[in-house]
Amino acid sequence: MTTSNLVISIDAMGGDNSPRVVIEGLALATKKNPDIRFLLFGDSEKVLPILDQFPQLKNVCEFRHTSEMVHNEDKPSHVIRNRNTSMYMAIDAVRRGEAQAVVSAGNTGALMAISKLTLKTITKIHRPAIVSIMPHRYGKYVMLDLGANTECDAINLTEFALMGDILAKHALGIKRPRVALLNIGAEEMKGKEEIRQAAHMIKNSHMDIDFKGYIEPHEISKGIADVIVADGFTGNIALKSIEGTARLVVSMLKDAVKKSWLAKLGLPFMLGVAFKVKKTMDPRLYNGAMFVGLNGLSVKSHGGTDALGFSVAVNNAATLVRQNFVATIKEEIEKIDLDELSQDVIYEVY
């Protein structure tokens, strides 16, 4: 394995169609990122025959055998005790400094639990969060938390705002991201107590954040914010609602075309627009949810994705490593004392 400063650890056994999709995804990622090297963890009998089909990829991989893996039905409390799974070993490689990031398409709860246990939370960050990049009308935005923390206080939400702001700058190239708290209304006194307190904390902290206040769910797609902050329960419901609505619209359009001969006649004239919309909404191009707030970068690929989707997750991880994303969060969080600020803000809210 040749030397490189960019090494990504891969759980080859995670996901619905592993290890083939994982290997094919790495082959695509290598073409776009010739500087990446991989630490690959998995069952040699299943992985190596596929890896042999990609000589160029094999040249930049170091393979480590393990016959054990994390299954979708495994409970996080069980998997954290088994240090011989491909997922655990891939994450631990980041802790040991052998890799700068880990990517897995395996069990989300297990990946979060092992990542938090192994990599530890950044000092001053109270809770890590799951964040993903998604499309809106004019481009892309990041949203967090998407399920790591079902209940959050004002400090958690404020930390999410800071981490989301940094991610939008690094992953989306937005110089000054617009940050908003997901709420049931735009009025200042709307929403739960912790949301109102978080709004006051963000406004009164020394964080250089372009805070736009509250955003309602129906406004997400309008592109009025680049970072949307919510607790994990609300964020996960919002994400799944958006995904479900997108699938509904696509299926309704397909059904409408099938049932109308006029629509079929006009379809050739709409192909260009249809392909553009399909590409914009292609979930594979937004694959790769990141666990932020840890002393290391852990990226979760969708379990049912294909090779292109997995390559996107790897590309996202590589981008954040190159831009020292984790180090930047540590530097920014050191500049403020949210615990002290929260004591002052709680009284101001009332």
N, C-alpha and C positions, 0 to 999 in steps of 0.2 A: 504494500500500500504506500503510494507516494505521499510525501508530506504536504500538508495544506493547513492553513489557519481556519478553514471553515469545514468543520466536521459535524454531520447530523446523524444522530442515532435513530435507527428505524426498528419498530416492532413489526417484523415481517409476517407475523401470524394473526394480527388483528384485522377485523373486518369480515364481511360476508363472503368475499371471494379471494381471500388470501391463500397462499402468498402470490398468486399470479398477478393480480391487480396491483399489488404493492411493487413487485419487480418491474412490471411494465410502466408503472407510474414513475419509478426512479429512473428508468431509461429515458423517459421524456424529460424529466427534470434535469438530467445530466446534459442533454443537448442545449438547454437554455442556460445552465449554470456549470460550465466546464471546470470551475474552481472548487466545486463541492466534492467532498469525500464522505463515504458512508460507513457507519458501523451497523452491521445487519445482524439481528438476533432472530433465530428461528430454528425449526427442525431441518437438519441437513438433508434428510431424505426427501423432504417436500420442497425445500428452497433451492438447493444447488442444481437440480436438473433444469429448473426454469432459468436460473441465473446464468447457466452455461450457454443459453440461447442469446445472451446479450454480452458479447466479449468486451465491448467498450465500457459497459457498466461494471462488469466484473473486475476490470482493471482498477476501478476507483472504490471498490468495496473491500472491507475487512469483515469476514463472516465469523460469527460465534454461535456455536450450536447449543440449543436447549430443546429438549423434547416436550417441555411443559409450556402451556399457554393459558391466557385468561379467556374464559368463555363468556358469551353475552349474558348468560343467566347467573354467573358468579356474583356473589355479594362482595362489596368493597371490604367488609370486615374480614372476609376469608382470604382474599387475594393479597392483602397487605402482609400477611404472614408467610407467604410463599415467595421467596426471593429467587426462585429458579425459573420463573416464567419469562417469556420473551419480553413482555411489557415491563416487568420490574427491572430486568437487566438493562433494557434500553434506557429507561429513566435514570437508573443508577449510574450509567456511563456519563450522564450530564453532571451528576453530583461529583463524580470523581475527576471531572475536568477533561475527560477523553473526548467529549462532544459538547457543542455549544447549544444544541437544541435536540428535542426528541419529537418524532411524529409517529402517531399510532391511529389506526382506524378501529381500535378495539372498544371494549366496554367503557362508556363515558364515566360512569361512577367510579369504576376501578382506576381509570387513568387519573382522575382528579384526586382520589384518595392517595394513590401511590406517589403522585407528583408532589402533593402537599406534605406527605410524610417524609419523603426522600429529599426533596429540594428545599423545603422549609419556606415559610413566608418571609418576605423582605422585612427587615426591621422597620418599625413604625407603620407598616401596612397591617391592618387588623384582619382582613380577609381577602383572599385571592378571588378573582372573578373570571367567568367565561365570557369572552367577547368574540364577536364575529363581524365580518365585513359584508354589507348588503347593498343592493342597488336602490336608488331612488330616481326620481324623474330626471335629474340633471347630472347624476354621477353616482357616487358611493358614500356610504356612511358607516360608522361603527356603532354597535349597540352592546351594552353590558349592564347588568349581569344577565346571563341567559340560563341560569339554573343552578349555579354553585351555592347560592345563599337564598333560601326562600324568604327569610326575614332579614331585614337590614336596618340599621339605625342611621342617623344623619352622618356620622363619621364615615361609615362604610360607603354611603352614596357619594360623599364628597371625594373620597379616595378613588372611587370608580370614575368620577368626572376627571380627575387628574390623570389617571392611567389611560382613559379613553382619549383625552386630549393629546397625550404623547403618542399614542398609537396612530391616531389620525394624521399627525404630522409625519410620522415615519413611514407608515404603510400606504397612505393615500397621497402624501406629498402636499398636504394642505398647510400653508404657513401659519394661519391663525384659525383653527377650527371653531365652529359655532357649537356651543355645548348647551344642551337642554335636558331638563328632568321630565320624564314621562309622567303625566298626571291626568286627572279627569277633567280638568279645566284650566284656562289660562289665567284666571284671577289669582291674585297673590295669596289669598287665604283659602284657596281650594286644596283638597287632598289631605292625606294623612299627616299627622304631626311631624313624623320624621322627614317627610318630603319638604315641608315648609322650613324645618330647621336646616336641612341640607342646603336649601336655596340661600338662606341667610349666611351659612358658613362659607359657601362658595363666593358670595358677594363680598364678605368681610375678611376673607383670608388674603394672604400675600401671593396667592397663585395667579399667574398671568393668564387667566382664562377668559375667553369671550363668551360670557354666560348670557344666554338669551331667555332665561326663565323657564317656564313650563311649555311642554308640547303635548298636544292631545294625540291619541292613536291615529285618528284619521288624517293627521297632518304629516305623518312620518314620510309618506311617499312623495310629498311636495318638495322635499329637498331644502327645508328651511333650517335644518340642523345637520351638522356633520358628526356629532357625538350625541347619542341618546342614552340616558342613564336611568336605570330602574333596579328595583330589587329582583332577585332571581326568579321569584314566583311570577311577578308581573311581566318581566322580560321574556320568560319562556313562553307564556301564554301569547304575548304579542308576536313573538317569532313564529310560533306554530299557526297563529291566525293568518299572518301574512303569507306563509307558505301554502296554507290551505286555500286561501283566496286566489292566489296565483294559479294553483292547479285547477280550481273551479273555472276561472276565466278561460284558460287554455282549452279545457274539455268542452266548455260551452261553445267556444268558437269552432272547434272541430265538428261538433254535432250540428251547428248551424250550417256549416259548409256542406256537410253530407246530405242535409235535408233540402237544400236549395240548389236548383239547377242554375239559377242566375248567379249565385255565389261561386259555383264551380266555373262558370264561364269567365267570371272576373278574377279568379284566383291567379292566373298567369301574370296579370298586371300588378298584383299585390305581393308577389313572391319576394321582391327585394325588401319591402317593408317588413314582411313576415319574418324573413331570415334575420333582419336587424333586431327586431323585438325578441325573437327566440334567443339570439346570442346574448342580448342584454339580460334576459331573465334566466339564462342557463345556470342552474344551481351549482354545476361543477366548477364554474368560474369564480364562485365565492366560497369554495370549500376550504375548511381549515379554521375551526374555532380555536382561539388561543386562551390558555390559562395565564392570566396576568397577575402580577403581585408576588410571584415566586422568585427564588434565587436561581433562576434558570428558565429556559423557554420550553414549554410543553404545548404541542399543537395536536388537536383532535380532528382527524379526518372523518367525514361521514362514513359509517360502516358499509353502506351500500353503494358507494361511489365507484366510478370506473377508473381506468389508468389516468385519464386527463384530470379528473378531479383530485386524485391523490397527488399528482405532480403539482397542482396548484397549491395544495397544502404545504408541500415541500418548498415550493418557491416562496411562499409567504414566510415560512420559518427562516429561510436563507436571507431574505430581505431584512428582517428584524435583527438577525445576528449581525449582519454587515453594519447596521446602523446603531449597534450597541443599545438596543431597546431596554434591556433589563438594567444596565448601568445608568441609563438616563432616568428611569423611574426612581432608582435609589438616590440619585443626585437631587432630583426635584422634591422628593418627599422629605429629604433632610432639611430643606429650607423652611419648612413650616411645622408648627406644633398644633395638630388638629385637636388633640385632647384638651389643650388649654383654651383654644378658640371655642370649642363646643360649650364650655361652661359659661362663656360670655353670651353666646348667641342664643342659648336656650331661653334666657331671660328677655332678650330683645324680641323674640317671636311673640311673646304675650304682653 
